[in-house]
Amino acid sequence: MHRVDQVISERLTTEVPLVREVAQYIISAGGKRLRPALLLLMSGALGNQNAHRHTLAAVVEFIHTATLLHDDVVDESTLRRGRETANERFGNAASVLVGDFLYSRAFQMMVDVNNMRVMQVLSDATNVIAEGEVLQLVNMRDTSLTETDYLRVIRSKTAKLFEASARLAPILAGADAQTEEICATYGQALGTAFQVIDDVLDYEGKADELGKNLGDDLREGKVTLPIICALKAASETQKRLIHDAIEHGDAAHLDDILAIIVETGALDAARASAMTEAQRAIDAAQRLPSNEYSTALLQLASGLTGRRS
């Protein structure tokens, strides 16, 4: 990961000061670097030490960071990772354009690897992520969404880059198609579980631990799994309160809605869904060669449902 950070720093070079300032601002905020770590762990599990793994780990982090810049503009977010979002600090225009720069720089780096299969996986993933973003936008304030609708969005918007990160390792290793699918399954399941837990924490966590405002999803009119589960078990009066809050992006009754979510067991139901996905990742990891890297992948999946920030 130290080498990945070096690559990130080296490839953020630009003669435009504002591009460098905005990009450095959001990347230096830290974050879990989970996607690049996944690529490196999967490479280790397969015994692959291909030098391109660091470049591609940086590529997936650039793609992820670009999506964050664009997301925060679309969502009108003001806080991420415990500090001002880039759009809050530099404005929407700068955030969108620097996001575009990071996307294009990522594709320049893909070309350096000179592997068409790598290009295919990452370009397909980037396209699916964009589709997921649009699908989420279309679904805003729609309280009729089902769990299937919700999963379709997060598997496109979030899990697809996890899947691509995991899939790149066997491609670099020259592994067979079956091994590639095992790795991809792990990545998709892990990414899905990660996003479900993230959505649970928006109603269960603490702002100072999350690094973002509690109840942001409600304010933005996002219908996530805790809301879907709550609506299934809520009384008619409770349903009306949730409907009104989602449809108007009104967090004035956030405390009341939090109480409904707890009372209906929605958080437990959502965590159970995340555990199902985490188990799918565990099952995939158990089919990988047994070593310290695959053990770490197992631990990552099994520990995910206990995540609190």
N, C-alpha and C positions, 0 to 999 in steps of 0.2 A: 504494500500500500504506500510505503514511502516512495518507491520508484514511480508509482502512479501519480502521486502528488507532484513529483518532479516533472513528469510528462505534461501534466495539466499546466504547470507554471510555464514550461518551455513553449507550449502551443497557444498560450494566450497572448503571444506577441502581436502587436498591431501598432501602426503609426497614428491611430486615432485615439487620443487620450480618453475620451468619454467611453469608448467601447471597453478599453482596458479597465477603467475605474468601475464601471457597472458590473462587468464580468467578475473582476476580482472581489467586489463587494459581496456578491451572492455566493460565489464559490468559497471564499474565505470564511463564510458563516458556519462552515463545517457541515453538519448533517451526518447521517450514518454511513454514507458511501457504501450502502448495502449492495447496490448493483455491481459496481466494480469488484467489491469483495467477493461477491457470488461467482463472478467470472474466474477470479484467481483461485478460489477454493475448489471450484469444479475442475479447473486445470490441474491443480495438485492431486485431486482424487483420481484423475486419469493418468497421472504421472507425466504430464505434459509441461515442459519448460520452454515452450516456444516464446521467443523474445517479443513477438507481436502481442502477447497477452497484455502487457502493460499499456501499449498503445490503444488496444480495443477497450480496456477497462476505462481509460480516460475518455474514449469516444462515448461510451454509454453514460458516463457522468456528464459530459457536455450535452448530450441529448436530453437527459433528465433535467439538467439545469435550465435548458431552453424552455422546456415545458413548464417549469416552475415560474419563469419570468412571464410567460404568456398567461398561465393560469391566474396569477395574482392580478393581472390587468382585467381579465374577464370577470373574476370574482370580486374585484374591487377590494382585495385584501389589504390590510395595513400592517399585519404582524406575521412574521415567519421566523422560526428558529430563535425566538426571543428578541428580535429587533425589527426595525422598520423594514417593510418589503422594499424591493428596488423601485417599484412604481410609486410608492409613497415618498421615497427619498429623491428619486431622479425624474419622476414623471412617467406617464404611460408610454409616450412616444419612444423615449430612450429604452425602456424595458422591452418593448416589442422588437425594436430594431436590433438590440444586443442579443435578444433571443434568436433572431434570424442569423446573426453573426455566428453564434455558437452552433447552430444547426449546420451552417455551411462549413465551418471549420471542422466539425465532426466528419462531414463527408470528404473533405480534403484528406483527413487522416485515414479514413477507410481506404481510399485509393492507394495510399502508401503501403498498405498491407498486401495489395495486389492479389486478392483472392475473390473471385466472382461470387462464390457461395456466401462469404462474409458480407459482401455488398448486398446480396439479395436479402439475407436475413435482416440486416439493419435497415435497409430501405423499406422493406415490407413492414417491419415493426414501427418505424416512424410514421408510415401511412396509416396503420391501424390505430396508433395513438391519436393521430389527428381526427380520425373518424370517431373514436371514443369521446374526444373532447366535444365534438359537435353533437353527438348523441346525448351527452350529459346536458348540453345547453338546451336541446329540444325537450328534454325530460324535466327541466326546471319547473317547480311549482305544480307538478302533476302527482297528486296523491293517490292516483289509481295504479301506480307502478307496482309490479310484483317483484318477488325476490329474483325471479328469472331475468326480468328487465334490468334490475340492479346489477346482477352478476355479469350480464352482457357488457354493461358500461365499464365496470372495473377491470374485467378481463382484457378489455381493449385499452383503456386509459392508463392503467397501472401495471397489471400483470404481464402485459405483452413485452415490456422492456426487461422485466425479470426473466421471462422466458427466453428472450433473445440473448441476454447476458449468459445464461446457463447453456444455451445451445452453441454459442461461439466456442466454448472450450473443446468439445468433441470435434468440431470442425477443424480447429487449429491442430488438434491431436491426430487428425486423419482417422478418427474412429468410425465404426460402421453405423448404419442407419438406426439400428435398434438402440445402441448406446446414445446416439443423438436424441432420440425420442425420450429416453429415460431422463436425460438431463433437462430437456425442455419441459417435461411433465413436472419435474421438481420445481423448476423456476416459475412456471405458471401457477402451481398450487401455492408456493411460498408467497408470490406476489399477491394472489387473491386473498390469502389469509392476512397478510400484512395490511391490505387496504381495509378489510372488514374491521380489524382491530383499530385502525386509525379512525374509522367512522364511529366506532364504539367510544373511543376516547374523547371524541368531540362532545359527548354528553356525559362522560364519566370522569374525565381527567381533570387536571388543574392547569390553568393557563400558564403559570410560571414553569411547570414541568413540560408542558406541551410545546411552549414557545409560540403559541398562537392563541387567539381569543376563543374561549369556550362558547359553543353555540354558533360558531360561524356558519356551519352548514344550514342551520335553521334560518339565519338572516339572509343567506343566499338562495333560499328556496330549494335546497338540495334534499331529495327524498332518499335517504340512505337506509341501510338495513335496520337500525334501531327504530326508526320511524315506521317502516313497513311492518315490523314485528309488533310494535305497539298498537298500530291501527287494527291489527287482526284481533287483539284481545281487549281493546278499549271499549268503554260504554259509549253510547251515542253522544252524550254530552262531551266526553273526553275527545271523541273523534272530531267533533265540530271545532273544539279548541285547537287541535293539531292542524286540521284543514285550514282554518283561518290564518294560523301562524305561517304555515308553509306558503299558502297562496299569496300572502301579502308581505312575506319576508319580514315578519314582525317578531322580534325577540323579547317583546315586553313581558310576555308570559312564560319566559324561559324556565323559571323555577317551577311553575305549575306543570309544564311539559316534561321537565326532568322527573318530577314526581310520578307522572303517568307512566313514563318509560320504565321507571324502577318498579312501580306497582304491578304493571302488566308482565313483568319478567322479560321485557324486550332485550335488555342488555345480555342476560343469560342466553337467550335464544340466538342472538347475534354472535356471541362468543362460541356457542356450540357449532354454528355454521363455520366459523373460523377454524375451530378444532378439526372439523371434517376435512377442510382443505389442508391443514397442517399435517394431518395423518396421511393424506395423499402424497405430500412431499416426503414424509418419513418413509413410506413404502417405496418410493422411487429411490431415495438415497440408500436404502438397504440393498438395492440391486447393483450399486456401484462397487468397485474394488474396495476392500477393507483396508483403510489406512487412517492416519491422523486427520486428513482433509475430509474424508467422507464422514468421519466421526464428528467433525466440526459442523458439517452440513446437517447431520442428524440433530445435533444440539441446537442449532439455529432454528430448525423447524419446530422442535419440541418446546423450546423456550418462548416461541413467538406469542402464544396465547396468554402468557403471563405478562406481556409487555404493558407498561403503564405510562410510557412517554414516547 
